[in-house]
Amino acid sequence: KKFRRNVLYLFKLILLEKKVLFYGNSAEQVSFTILTILSLYPGFSIGESTDEFGFPLPLFSNDYFFEPYLALQQFETLKSGNYKGFLIGATNPLMTYKNDWVDAIVDIDKWSLTIVSPLLKSPLLSSTADEKFCDYLLEHVNKEVENETQWEGSEEWIRAQFKFYLVSLLCCSLCQGSSSWIDFNFDFVSGLKLTWHYLCWKERGQPGMTEIEPQYK
């Protein structure tokens, strides 16, 4: 909730397998924040078997490194590992001073996101549909939760919205050159289709996608 509109950028950065550093003073809070973001990907946090949509996505591989908390001693190992991308957490400010080795830095103490790589300007450009999606989320999240059983605006409701978003995105991606790509940002969809997790997802099949209309939900 605290990341507001930046949460969609973070969601996309991980889907694009970019180099993302989460930084903060508390190792526990850094790790917790990363795992909270990852819980937006259907099935990721509970280790479900593959469902009819091909979820959970195989987000991490030998080329995309994941470590919720990276100690300074592991820093050089990471930099020399020739990883295509990574999602890591850190508390040492030395990791943020020279940022040419990352694509984006998330400061959880300020709840800010800094896009370092200029190459991400185009694929992360928000579409009109993206803006409406964020407005819809914020409208419900900002409302006071009247009781513990309230659905709209709850954490589970937020996860459900991102599942709808991801299903729609992946369904549209299967329609080559579809006009619906524009709603998700053509450059973003093009980049997504080149990632390792997307190629694995497409290869293993997703029968539930045949019943989904390819459009932004």
Legacy VTK file of the C-alpha trace (Angstrom):
# vtk DataFile Version 3.0
C-alpha trace
ASCII
DATASET POLYDATA
POINTS 217 float
0.000 0.000 0.000
2.834 2.398 0.805
4.382 2.061 -2.652
1.142 3.295 -4.238
1.602 3.578 -8.038
5.186 2.346 -7.840
3.953 -1.133 -7.033
2.988 -1.685 -10.685
6.459 -0.562 -11.783
8.006 -3.048 -9.349
5.694 -5.776 -10.598
6.837 -5.067 -14.171
10.531 -4.800 -13.314
10.528 -8.304 -11.859
8.579 -9.642 -14.834
11.256 -8.147 -17.104
13.985 -9.855 -15.025
15.772 -6.577 -14.307
18.421 -5.805 -11.693
16.481 -4.531 -8.705
17.964 -3.571 -5.343
15.792 -3.072 -2.249
17.576 -0.994 0.361
16.713 -0.090 3.970
18.070 0.110 7.519
16.358 -3.072 8.709
17.268 -6.425 7.140
14.018 -7.880 8.418
11.929 -5.110 6.858
13.817 -5.287 3.565
13.256 -9.035 3.289
9.618 -8.736 4.336
8.957 -6.039 1.723
10.481 -8.123 -1.076
8.449 -11.186 -0.111
5.303 -9.043 0.078
5.875 -7.830 -3.487
6.484 -11.407 -4.633
3.200 -12.496 -3.045
1.452 -10.502 -5.796
2.485 -13.203 -8.276
-0.146 -15.961 -8.146
0.990 -19.074 -6.301
4.512 -17.822 -5.629
4.368 -17.575 -1.842
2.617 -20.860 -1.163
4.379 -23.125 -3.647
1.296 -24.293 -5.502
1.499 -26.866 -8.282
0.980 -25.438 -11.761
-2.622 -24.352 -12.339
-4.666 -23.955 -15.527
-3.016 -20.592 -16.263
0.519 -21.920 -15.856
1.013 -20.270 -12.460
3.186 -19.888 -10.505
5.607 -18.401 -12.997
9.185 -19.742 -12.749
10.507 -16.270 -11.970
14.003 -17.166 -10.791
16.676 -19.166 -12.577
20.451 -19.463 -12.816
20.441 -16.208 -14.802
18.048 -14.321 -12.495
19.386 -14.255 -8.947
17.196 -13.877 -5.871
18.311 -13.117 -2.315
16.012 -11.243 0.126
19.059 -10.132 2.122
22.527 -9.898 0.581
25.465 -9.413 2.945
28.305 -7.134 1.855
30.616 -10.162 1.631
28.404 -11.573 -1.128
28.416 -8.334 -3.116
31.483 -9.021 -5.278
30.273 -12.556 -5.942
27.025 -11.136 -7.267
28.754 -8.546 -9.458
31.111 -11.137 -10.952
28.386 -13.695 -11.516
27.307 -12.367 -14.914
23.650 -12.571 -13.952
21.135 -11.299 -16.463
19.177 -9.837 -13.572
18.591 -10.073 -9.845
16.226 -9.187 -7.031
18.127 -8.525 -3.824
17.805 -6.771 -0.485
20.577 -4.917 1.355
21.185 -2.660 4.348
24.709 -1.491 3.585
24.671 2.007 2.006
27.866 1.188 0.080
25.707 -0.802 -2.331
23.764 2.310 -3.303
26.633 4.790 -3.723
27.678 3.542 -7.151
24.514 2.442 -8.897
25.698 1.638 -12.423
25.320 -2.079 -11.664
21.558 -1.921 -11.050
18.489 -1.008 -13.096
16.380 0.228 -10.186
16.762 1.004 -6.478
13.928 0.764 -3.969
14.420 2.690 -0.727
11.947 1.189 1.725
12.693 3.795 4.392
11.434 6.504 2.027
9.097 4.189 0.067
10.680 5.487 -3.116
11.643 3.900 -6.429
14.504 5.210 -8.565
14.817 3.925 -12.127
18.546 4.006 -12.879
18.689 2.518 -16.369
17.580 4.905 -19.153
16.712 1.841 -21.243
13.694 1.251 -19.006
12.039 4.578 -19.792
10.090 3.197 -22.752
9.024 -0.260 -21.448
7.928 1.192 -18.084
5.949 4.059 -19.565
2.437 3.882 -18.096
-0.408 3.457 -20.538
-3.843 4.969 -20.043
-5.075 1.520 -19.035
-2.250 1.225 -16.473
-3.245 4.554 -14.943
-6.863 3.426 -14.659
-5.752 0.159 -13.046
-3.697 2.044 -10.453
-6.543 4.486 -9.798
-8.889 1.549 -9.243
-6.494 -0.071 -6.770
-5.849 3.125 -4.837
-9.531 4.003 -4.691
-10.289 0.783 -2.839
-7.097 0.577 -0.786
-7.540 4.127 0.544
-11.002 3.356 1.868
-11.234 2.509 5.531
-11.565 -1.205 6.123
-14.755 -1.486 8.122
-14.071 -4.964 9.470
-11.674 -7.891 9.128
-13.999 -9.756 6.755
-14.217 -6.917 4.228
-13.014 -8.117 0.822
-12.430 -4.990 -1.264
-9.194 -3.251 -0.350
-7.863 -6.201 1.652
-4.483 -7.811 0.935
-6.159 -10.813 -0.663
-8.245 -8.491 -2.835
-5.081 -6.709 -4.009
-3.470 -10.040 -4.896
-6.593 -11.013 -6.820
-6.398 -7.795 -8.888
-2.791 -8.513 -9.812
-3.735 -12.042 -10.785
-6.415 -10.645 -13.110
-3.823 -8.239 -14.499
-1.257 -10.990 -15.074
-3.754 -13.360 -16.688
-4.885 -10.606 -19.061
-1.297 -9.589 -19.846
-0.155 -13.119 -20.645
-3.287 -13.869 -22.649
-2.710 -10.760 -24.777
0.954 -11.685 -25.224
-0.086 -14.904 -26.961
-1.828 -12.902 -29.697
1.105 -11.771 -31.812
0.926 -8.084 -32.678
-2.467 -7.701 -31.002
-3.772 -4.157 -30.578
-4.252 -5.038 -26.897
-0.467 -4.884 -26.492
-0.786 -1.099 -26.560
-2.838 -1.164 -23.356
0.026 -2.910 -21.560
2.735 -0.919 -23.418
4.026 -2.543 -26.606
7.695 -2.313 -25.547
6.920 -3.895 -22.166
5.112 -6.870 -23.751
7.919 -7.282 -26.294
10.491 -7.360 -23.480
8.406 -9.769 -21.420
8.301 -12.287 -24.270
12.113 -12.493 -24.243
12.430 -13.463 -20.572
13.376 -16.934 -19.398
10.300 -17.375 -17.202
7.965 -16.376 -20.044
9.525 -18.877 -22.461
9.216 -21.631 -19.822
5.617 -20.622 -19.083
4.698 -20.708 -22.773
6.383 -24.065 -23.354
4.682 -25.924 -20.515
1.165 -24.951 -21.561
-1.695 -23.032 -20.003
-5.101 -24.486 -21.033
-7.056 -21.935 -19.000
-5.889 -19.124 -21.286
-8.078 -20.367 -24.142
-11.171 -19.229 -22.217
-9.844 -15.704 -21.587
-10.569 -12.798 -23.902
-7.274 -11.059 -24.796
-7.849 -7.600 -23.379
-6.819 -5.455 -20.406
-9.007 -6.325 -17.418
LINES 1 218
217 0 1 2 3 4 5 6 7 8 9 10 11 12 13 14 15 16 17 18 19 20 21 22 23 24 25 26 27 28 29 30 31 32 33 34 35 36 37 38 39 40 41 42 43 44 45 46 47 48 49 50 51 52 53 54 55 56 57 58 59 60 61 62 63 64 65 66 67 68 69 70 71 72 73 74 75 76 77 78 79 80 81 82 83 84 85 86 87 88 89 90 91 92 93 94 95 96 97 98 99 100 101 102 103 104 105 106 107 108 109 110 111 112 113 114 115 116 117 118 119 120 121 122 123 124 125 126 127 128 129 130 131 132 133 134 135 136 137 138 139 140 141 142 143 144 145 146 147 148 149 150 151 152 153 154 155 156 157 158 159 160 161 162 163 164 165 166 167 168 169 170 171 172 173 174 175 176 177 178 179 180 181 182 183 184 185 186 187 188 189 190 191 192 193 194 195 196 197 198 199 200 201 202 203 204 205 206 207 208 209 210 211 212 213 214 215 216
